[in-house]
């Protein structure tokens, strides 16, 4: 067992909890995705791609300033 008083243990535990939380979110989402039909999954994929682009993607429209 690791010495819990060592430097950096809290950061490792926090990172591991964040990873577990993210995996649990994906697992819970997949429980609902299994219930969807083809059109539902397609719609969900479009919404996920749009959210991903909004958060992490750089669109050309983002660079333009409207006066």
MIPA-363180 format. One line per field, with one value per residue: y, x, z of N, C-alpha, C, O in turn; residue in one letter. Coordinates in Angstrom, 3 decimals. Each point is the difference from the previous one (the first is absolute). Example, Ala and Ser with C-alpha at 12.3 -4.5 7.8 and 13.67 -1.06 7.14 Angstrom:
2
n.Y	-5.690, 1.069 $
n.X	13.190, -1.386 $
n.Z	7.800, -1.385 $
ca.Y	1.190, 1.190 $
ca.X	-0.890, 0.820 $
ca.Z	0.000, 0.060 $
c.Y	1.200, 1.090 $
c.X	0.900, -0.770 $
c.Z	0.000, 0.730 $
o.Y	-0.019, 1.108 $
o.X	1.036, 0.509 $
o.Z	0.665, 0.169 $
r	a, s $
//
This chain:
67
n.Y	-1.179, 1.032, 0.612, -0.621, -0.907, -1.883, 0.708, 1.527, -0.442, 1.733, 0.680, -1.107, 0.493, 1.840, -0.200, -0.867, 1.492, 1.317, -0.910, -0.160, 1.904, 0.522, -1.035, 0.986, 1.796, -0.359, -0.451, 1.741, 1.115, -0.897, 0.615, 2.067, 0.177, -0.929, 1.604, 0.933, 1.485, -1.214, -0.212, -1.702, -2.070, -0.578, -0.549, -2.114, -1.549, -0.131, -1.180, -2.224, -0.861, -0.189, -1.784, -1.907, -0.250, -0.721, -2.205, -1.616, -0.013, -0.536, 1.287, -0.750, -1.472, -1.894, -0.825, -0.994, 1.821, -0.618, 0.927 $
n.X	0.842, -1.520, 2.132, -1.422, 1.762, -0.074, 2.120, -1.626, 0.455, 0.520, 2.130, 1.517, 0.272, 1.201, 2.241, 1.009, 0.306, 1.810, 1.955, 0.543, 0.773, 2.161, 1.524, 0.346, 1.376, 2.208, 1.036, 0.447, 1.903, 1.906, 0.157, 0.860, 2.223, 0.693, -0.354, 2.026, -1.475, -0.649, -2.224, -0.873, 0.205, -1.490, -2.089, -0.282, -0.238, -2.059, -1.535, 0.071, -0.879, -2.245, -0.879, -0.045, -1.591, -1.990, -0.140, -0.461, -2.145, 1.284, -1.561, -0.536, -1.652, 1.100, 0.590, -1.926, 0.732, -1.414, 0.146 $
n.Z	0.000, -1.282, -0.260, 1.617, 1.042, -1.190, -0.290, 0.193, 2.147, 1.318, -0.266, 1.240, 2.172, 0.452, -0.064, 1.817, 1.642, -0.203, 0.598, 2.180, 0.901, -0.405, 1.298, 1.993, -0.031, -0.097, 1.936, 1.357, -0.483, 0.753, 2.159, 0.160, 0.243, 1.910, 1.514, -0.209, -0.853, -1.781, -0.200, 1.168, -0.850, -1.578, 0.631, 0.699, -1.602, -0.883, 1.134, -0.327, -1.871, 0.029, 1.024, -1.209, -1.572, 0.777, 0.368, -1.501, -0.626, -1.751, 0.942, -2.031, 0.253, 0.535, -2.008, -0.512, -1.080, 1.630, -2.044 $
ca.Y	1.179, 1.240, 0.891, 1.046, 1.310, 0.477, 1.147, -0.304, -1.052, 0.628, 0.322, -1.263, -0.455, 0.898, -0.324, -1.297, 0.203, 0.680, -0.994, -0.915, 0.729, 0.115, -1.324, -0.291, 0.783, -0.640, -1.266, 0.306, 0.469, -1.159, -0.751, 0.622, -0.086, -1.355, -0.015, 0.818, -0.603, 0.579, 1.448, 0.624, -0.002, 0.967, 1.329, 0.178, 0.228, 1.365, 0.909, -0.143, 0.668, 1.436, 0.415, -0.111, 1.145, 1.207, 0.047, -0.222, 0.259, 1.381, 0.211, 1.266, 1.014, 0.502, 0.993, 1.203, 0.939, 0.647, 1.359 $
ca.X	-0.842, 0.746, -0.010, -0.977, 0.501, 0.984, -0.379, -0.590, -1.016, -1.312, -0.184, -0.219, -1.340, -0.955, 0.008, -0.645, -1.430, -0.511, -0.030, -1.099, -1.249, -0.201, -0.355, -1.356, -0.916, -0.084, -0.709, -1.420, -0.527, -0.112, -1.198, -1.121, 0.246, -0.381, -1.454, -0.376, 0.035, 1.020, -0.166, 0.337, 1.457, 0.502, -0.261, 0.909, 1.346, 0.041, 0.040, 1.308, 0.980, -0.204, 0.495, 1.455, 0.487, -0.209, 0.943, 1.409, 0.339, 0.140, -0.700, 0.360, -0.959, 0.444, 1.046, -0.568, -0.669, -1.142, -0.156 $
ca.Z	0.000, -0.122, 1.167, -0.280, 0.422, -0.971, -0.814, -1.294, 0.062, -0.152, -1.414, -0.712, 0.347, -0.643, -1.433, -0.174, 0.211, -1.185, -1.075, 0.308, -0.200, -1.446, -0.511, 0.467, -0.829, -1.320, 0.171, 0.181, -1.287, -0.899, 0.366, -0.704, -1.442, -0.419, -0.174, -1.151, -1.324, -0.888, -0.154, 1.283, 0.134, -0.968, 0.557, 1.141, -0.537, -0.531, 1.148, 0.648, -0.859, 0.109, 1.319, -0.049, -0.782, 0.790, 1.117, -0.310, -1.392, -0.466, -1.252, -0.637, 0.442, 1.287, -0.216, -0.593, 0.896, -0.639, 0.514 $
c.Y	1.238, 0.811, 1.201, 1.393, 0.570, 1.160, -0.483, -1.057, 0.586, 0.321, -1.256, -0.510, 0.859, -0.288, -1.328, 0.100, 0.670, -0.969, -0.963, 0.676, 0.102, -1.344, -0.394, 0.769, -0.659, -1.307, 0.241, 0.482, -1.176, -0.862, 0.544, -0.107, -1.367, -0.067, 0.761, -0.815, 0.757, 1.514, 0.736, 0.092, 1.014, 1.430, 0.303, 0.285, 1.423, 0.996, -0.058, 0.698, 1.512, 0.519, -0.049, 1.178, 1.297, 0.124, 0.022, 0.372, 1.476, 0.096, 1.342, 1.117, 0.617, 1.137, 1.333, 0.834, 0.678, 1.367, 0.498 $
c.X	0.884, -0.125, -0.883, 0.476, 1.007, -0.550, -0.577, -1.080, -1.395, -0.283, -0.284, -1.408, -1.063, -0.094, -0.709, -1.511, -0.632, -0.117, -1.158, -1.344, -0.323, -0.412, -1.411, -1.040, -0.207, -0.788, -1.502, -0.634, -0.196, -1.202, -1.219, 0.163, -0.435, -1.494, -0.460, -0.001, 1.010, -0.131, 0.335, 1.498, 0.616, -0.199, 0.939, 1.425, 0.142, 0.091, 1.337, 1.075, -0.122, 0.525, 1.525, 0.616, -0.132, 1.048, 1.458, 0.411, 0.131, -0.673, 0.422, -0.930, 0.400, 1.010, -0.555, -0.711, -1.107, -0.195, -1.400 $
c.Z	0.000, 1.282, -0.317, 0.402, -0.988, -0.807, -1.316, 0.016, -0.217, -1.463, -0.817, 0.277, -0.687, -1.493, -0.257, 0.191, -1.212, -1.172, 0.213, -0.230, -1.487, -0.599, 0.417, -0.814, -1.362, 0.104, 0.169, -1.300, -0.949, 0.340, -0.745, -1.514, -0.524, -0.297, -1.246, -1.282, -0.857, -0.121, 1.289, 0.206, -0.957, 0.512, 1.166, -0.473, -0.519, 1.140, 0.720, -0.825, 0.094, 1.333, 0.050, -0.755, 0.791, 1.103, -0.455, -1.414, -0.287, -1.350, -0.581, 0.436, 1.333, -0.166, -0.493, 1.051, -0.768, 0.647, -0.159 $
o.Y	0.007, 0.031, 0.780, 0.992, 1.135, 0.132, -0.917, -0.220, -0.589, -0.192, 0.019, -0.439, -0.528, -0.021, -0.125, -0.670, -0.353, 0.045, -0.314, -0.633, -0.204, -0.053, -0.622, -0.532, -0.091, -0.309, -0.725, -0.329, -0.045, -0.643, -0.761, -0.127, -0.104, -0.790, -0.138, -1.016, 0.875, 0.711, 1.101, 1.012, 0.685, 0.829, 1.115, 0.849, 0.635, 0.962, 1.029, 0.692, 0.702, 1.057, 0.876, 0.585, 0.858, 1.098, 0.771, 0.157, 0.839, -0.570, 0.892, 1.157, 1.142, 0.848, 1.011, -0.525, 0.562, 0.108, 1.131 $
o.X	1.072, -1.057, 0.320, -0.648, 0.443, -1.210, 0.539, -0.657, -0.809, -1.122, -0.828, -0.694, -0.997, -1.092, -0.761, -0.755, -1.112, -0.974, -0.726, -0.917, -1.143, -0.885, -0.729, -1.064, -1.124, -0.807, -0.814, -1.148, -0.984, -0.565, -0.893, -0.988, -0.504, -0.430, -1.154, 0.686, 0.710, 1.004, 0.548, 0.506, 0.957, 0.905, 0.505, 0.684, 1.033, 0.765, 0.508, 0.852, 1.011, 0.629, 0.634, 0.991, 0.882, 0.488, 0.804, 1.190, -0.553, 0.471, 0.424, 0.416, -0.357, 0.127, 0.700, -0.625, 0.221, -0.146, -0.300 $
o.Z	0.606, 0.630, -0.897, -0.334, 0.170, -0.186, -0.620, -1.017, -0.716, -0.467, -0.910, -0.917, -0.491, -0.567, -0.959, -0.705, -0.393, -0.752, -0.943, -0.524, -0.408, -0.854, -0.772, -0.314, -0.494, -0.876, -0.572, -0.296, -0.738, -0.886, -0.373, -0.723, -1.118, -0.840, -0.405, -0.113, 0.495, 0.046, -0.036, 0.484, 0.362, -0.093, 0.133, 0.570, 0.209, -0.077, 0.446, 0.558, 0.025, 0.048, 0.588, 0.438, -0.049, 0.268, 0.525, -0.273, 0.711, -0.984, 0.734, 0.055, 0.287, 0.884, 0.047, 0.921, -1.073, 1.218, 0.384 $
r	x, x, x, x, x, x, x, x, x, x, x, x, x, x, x, x, x, x, x, x, x, x, x, x, x, x, x, x, x, x, x, x, x, x, x, x, x, x, x, x, x, x, x, x, x, x, x, x, x, x, x, x, x, x, x, x, x, x, x, x, x, x, x, x, x, x, x $
//
